[in-house]
Amino acid sequence: ILKKLIEHKHFPKQIKCELQKLKISFLGNVVSNDGVENDPKKVKDIKESFIQRT
């Protein structure tokens, strides 16, 4: 993941780095070796906000 961030000109601060992670949350997305996905928690929160409450 760190390699991909650097390839795309994102340079995380060393103090904030967590090494040997398979997934990280970054800017509201989940980044892993499989690619970038929307954060499921954020999607759930948005879906719940559209439920009509009468």
Distance bins in CASP14 RR format, pairs under 12 A and 6 or more apart:
PFRMAT RR
TARGET T0000
AUTHOR 0000-0000-0000
RMODE 2
METHOD distances of the structure
MODEL  1
1 7 0 0 0 0 0 1 0 0 0 0 0
1 8 0 0 0 0 0 1 0 0 0 0 0
1 10 0 0 0 0 0 1 0 0 0 0 0
1 12 0 0 0 0 1 0 0 0 0 0 0
1 17 0 0 0 0 0 1 0 0 0 0 0
1 18 0 0 0 0 1 0 0 0 0 0 0
1 19 0 0 0 0 1 0 0 0 0 0 0
1 20 0 0 0 0 0 1 0 0 0 0 0
1 21 1 0 0 1 0 0 0 0 0 0 0
1 22 0 0 0 0 1 0 0 0 0 0 0
1 23 1 0 0 1 0 0 0 0 0 0 0
1 24 1 0 1 0 0 0 0 0 0 0 0
1 25 0 0 0 0 0 1 0 0 0 0 0
1 26 0 0 0 0 1 0 0 0 0 0 0
1 29 0 0 0 0 0 1 0 0 0 0 0
1 30 0 0 0 0 0 1 0 0 0 0 0
1 31 1 0 1 0 0 0 0 0 0 0 0
1 32 1 0 0 1 0 0 0 0 0 0 0
1 33 1 0 0 1 0 0 0 0 0 0 0
1 34 0 0 0 0 0 1 0 0 0 0 0
1 35 0 0 0 0 1 0 0 0 0 0 0
1 36 0 0 0 0 0 1 0 0 0 0 0
2 8 0 0 0 0 0 1 0 0 0 0 0
2 10 0 0 0 0 1 0 0 0 0 0 0
2 11 0 0 0 0 1 0 0 0 0 0 0
2 12 1 0 0 1 0 0 0 0 0 0 0
2 14 0 0 0 0 0 1 0 0 0 0 0
2 16 0 0 0 0 0 1 0 0 0 0 0
2 17 1 0 0 1 0 0 0 0 0 0 0
2 18 0 0 0 0 1 0 0 0 0 0 0
2 19 1 0 0 1 0 0 0 0 0 0 0
2 20 0 0 0 0 0 1 0 0 0 0 0
2 21 0 0 0 0 1 0 0 0 0 0 0
2 24 0 0 0 0 1 0 0 0 0 0 0
2 26 0 0 0 0 0 1 0 0 0 0 0
2 31 0 0 0 0 0 1 0 0 0 0 0
2 33 0 0 0 0 0 1 0 0 0 0 0
3 10 0 0 0 0 0 1 0 0 0 0 0
3 12 0 0 0 0 0 1 0 0 0 0 0
3 31 0 0 0 0 0 1 0 0 0 0 0
3 33 0 0 0 0 0 1 0 0 0 0 0
4 10 0 0 0 0 1 0 0 0 0 0 0
4 12 0 0 0 0 0 1 0 0 0 0 0
4 24 0 0 0 0 0 1 0 0 0 0 0
4 26 0 0 0 0 0 1 0 0 0 0 0
4 31 1 0 0 1 0 0 0 0 0 0 0
4 32 0 0 0 0 1 0 0 0 0 0 0
4 33 0 0 0 0 1 0 0 0 0 0 0
4 34 0 0 0 0 0 1 0 0 0 0 0
4 35 0 0 0 0 1 0 0 0 0 0 0
4 36 0 0 0 0 1 0 0 0 0 0 0
5 11 1 0 0 1 0 0 0 0 0 0 0
5 12 1 0 0 1 0 0 0 0 0 0 0
5 13 0 0 0 0 0 1 0 0 0 0 0
5 16 0 0 0 0 0 1 0 0 0 0 0
5 17 0 0 0 0 1 0 0 0 0 0 0
5 21 0 0 0 0 0 1 0 0 0 0 0
5 24 0 0 0 0 1 0 0 0 0 0 0
5 26 1 0 0 1 0 0 0 0 0 0 0
5 27 0 0 0 0 0 1 0 0 0 0 0
5 31 1 0 0 1 0 0 0 0 0 0 0
5 36 0 0 0 0 0 1 0 0 0 0 0
6 12 0 0 0 0 1 0 0 0 0 0 0
6 17 0 0 0 0 0 1 0 0 0 0 0
8 26 0 0 0 0 0 1 0 0 0 0 0
8 27 0 0 0 0 0 1 0 0 0 0 0
8 31 0 0 0 0 0 1 0 0 0 0 0
8 36 0 0 0 0 0 1 0 0 0 0 0
10 16 0 0 0 0 0 1 0 0 0 0 0
10 17 0 0 0 0 0 1 0 0 0 0 0
10 24 0 0 0 0 0 1 0 0 0 0 0
10 26 0 0 0 0 1 0 0 0 0 0 0
10 27 0 0 0 0 1 0 0 0 0 0 0
10 31 0 0 0 0 0 1 0 0 0 0 0
11 17 0 0 0 0 0 1 0 0 0 0 0
12 18 0 0 0 0 1 0 0 0 0 0 0
12 19 0 0 0 0 0 1 0 0 0 0 0
12 21 0 0 0 0 0 1 0 0 0 0 0
12 24 0 0 0 0 1 0 0 0 0 0 0
12 26 0 0 0 0 1 0 0 0 0 0 0
12 27 0 0 0 0 0 1 0 0 0 0 0
12 31 0 0 0 0 0 1 0 0 0 0 0
16 24 0 0 0 0 0 1 0 0 0 0 0
16 26 0 0 0 0 0 1 0 0 0 0 0
17 24 0 0 0 0 1 0 0 0 0 0 0
17 26 0 0 0 0 0 1 0 0 0 0 0
18 24 1 0 0 1 0 0 0 0 0 0 0
18 25 0 0 0 0 0 1 0 0 0 0 0
18 26 0 0 0 0 0 1 0 0 0 0 0
21 30 0 0 0 0 0 1 0 0 0 0 0
21 31 0 0 0 0 1 0 0 0 0 0 0
21 32 0 0 0 0 1 0 0 0 0 0 0
21 33 0 0 0 0 0 1 0 0 0 0 0
22 30 0 0 0 0 0 1 0 0 0 0 0
22 31 0 0 0 0 0 1 0 0 0 0 0
22 32 1 0 0 1 0 0 0 0 0 0 0
22 33 1 0 0 1 0 0 0 0 0 0 0
22 34 0 0 0 0 1 0 0 0 0 0 0
22 35 0 0 0 0 0 1 0 0 0 0 0
23 29 0 0 0 0 0 1 0 0 0 0 0
23 30 1 0 1 0 0 0 0 0 0 0 0
23 31 1 0 0 1 0 0 0 0 0 0 0
23 32 1 0 1 0 0 0 0 0 0 0 0
23 33 0 0 0 0 1 0 0 0 0 0 0
23 34 0 0 0 0 1 0 0 0 0 0 0
23 35 0 0 0 0 1 0 0 0 0 0 0
23 36 0 0 0 0 0 1 0 0 0 0 0
23 37 0 0 0 0 1 0 0 0 0 0 0
23 39 0 0 0 0 0 1 0 0 0 0 0
23 40 0 0 0 0 0 1 0 0 0 0 0
24 30 1 0 0 1 0 0 0 0 0 0 0
24 31 1 0 1 0 0 0 0 0 0 0 0
24 32 1 0 0 1 0 0 0 0 0 0 0
24 33 0 0 0 0 0 1 0 0 0 0 0
24 35 0 0 0 0 0 1 0 0 0 0 0
24 36 0 0 0 0 0 1 0 0 0 0 0
24 37 0 0 0 0 0 1 0 0 0 0 0
24 39 0 0 0 0 0 1 0 0 0 0 0
25 31 1 0 0 1 0 0 0 0 0 0 0
25 32 0 0 0 0 0 1 0 0 0 0 0
25 36 0 0 0 0 0 1 0 0 0 0 0
25 37 0 0 0 0 0 1 0 0 0 0 0
25 38 0 0 0 0 0 1 0 0 0 0 0
25 39 1 0 1 0 0 0 0 0 0 0 0
25 40 0 0 0 0 0 1 0 0 0 0 0
25 41 0 0 0 0 1 0 0 0 0 0 0
25 42 0 0 0 0 1 0 0 0 0 0 0
26 32 0 0 0 0 0 1 0 0 0 0 0
26 35 0 0 0 0 0 1 0 0 0 0 0
26 36 0 0 0 0 1 0 0 0 0 0 0
26 37 0 0 0 0 0 1 0 0 0 0 0
26 38 0 0 0 0 0 1 0 0 0 0 0
26 39 0 0 0 0 1 0 0 0 0 0 0
27 36 0 0 0 0 1 0 0 0 0 0 0
27 38 0 0 0 0 0 1 0 0 0 0 0
27 39 0 0 0 0 1 0 0 0 0 0 0
27 42 0 0 0 0 0 1 0 0 0 0 0
28 36 0 0 0 0 1 0 0 0 0 0 0
28 37 0 0 0 0 1 0 0 0 0 0 0
28 38 1 0 0 1 0 0 0 0 0 0 0
28 39 1 0 1 0 0 0 0 0 0 0 0
28 40 0 0 0 0 0 1 0 0 0 0 0
28 41 0 0 0 0 1 0 0 0 0 0 0
28 42 1 0 1 0 0 0 0 0 0 0 0
28 43 0 0 0 0 0 1 0 0 0 0 0
28 45 0 0 0 0 0 1 0 0 0 0 0
28 46 0 0 0 0 0 1 0 0 0 0 0
29 35 0 0 0 0 1 0 0 0 0 0 0
29 36 1 0 1 0 0 0 0 0 0 0 0
29 37 1 0 0 1 0 0 0 0 0 0 0
29 38 1 0 0 1 0 0 0 0 0 0 0
29 39 1 0 0 1 0 0 0 0 0 0 0
29 40 0 0 0 0 0 1 0 0 0 0 0
29 41 0 0 0 0 0 1 0 0 0 0 0
29 42 0 0 0 0 1 0 0 0 0 0 0
29 43 0 0 0 0 0 1 0 0 0 0 0
30 36 1 0 0 1 0 0 0 0 0 0 0
30 37 1 0 1 0 0 0 0 0 0 0 0
30 38 1 0 0 1 0 0 0 0 0 0 0
30 39 1 0 1 0 0 0 0 0 0 0 0
30 40 1 0 0 1 0 0 0 0 0 0 0
30 41 0 0 0 0 1 0 0 0 0 0 0
30 42 0 0 0 0 1 0 0 0 0 0 0
30 43 0 0 0 0 0 1 0 0 0 0 0
31 37 0 0 0 0 1 0 0 0 0 0 0
31 38 0 0 0 0 0 1 0 0 0 0 0
31 39 0 0 0 0 0 1 0 0 0 0 0
32 39 0 0 0 0 0 1 0 0 0 0 0
37 43 0 0 0 0 1 0 0 0 0 0 0
38 44 0 0 0 0 0 1 0 0 0 0 0
38 45 0 0 0 0 0 1 0 0 0 0 0
38 46 0 0 0 0 1 0 0 0 0 0 0
38 47 0 0 0 0 0 1 0 0 0 0 0
39 45 0 0 0 0 1 0 0 0 0 0 0
39 46 0 0 0 0 0 1 0 0 0 0 0
40 46 0 0 0 0 0 1 0 0 0 0 0
40 47 0 0 0 0 0 1 0 0 0 0 0
41 47 0 0 0 0 0 1 0 0 0 0 0
41 48 0 0 0 0 0 1 0 0 0 0 0
42 48 0 0 0 0 0 1 0 0 0 0 0
42 49 0 0 0 0 0 1 0 0 0 0 0
43 49 0 0 0 0 0 1 0 0 0 0 0
43 50 0 0 0 0 0 1 0 0 0 0 0
44 50 0 0 0 0 0 1 0 0 0 0 0
44 51 0 0 0 0 0 1 0 0 0 0 0
45 51 0 0 0 0 0 1 0 0 0 0 0
END
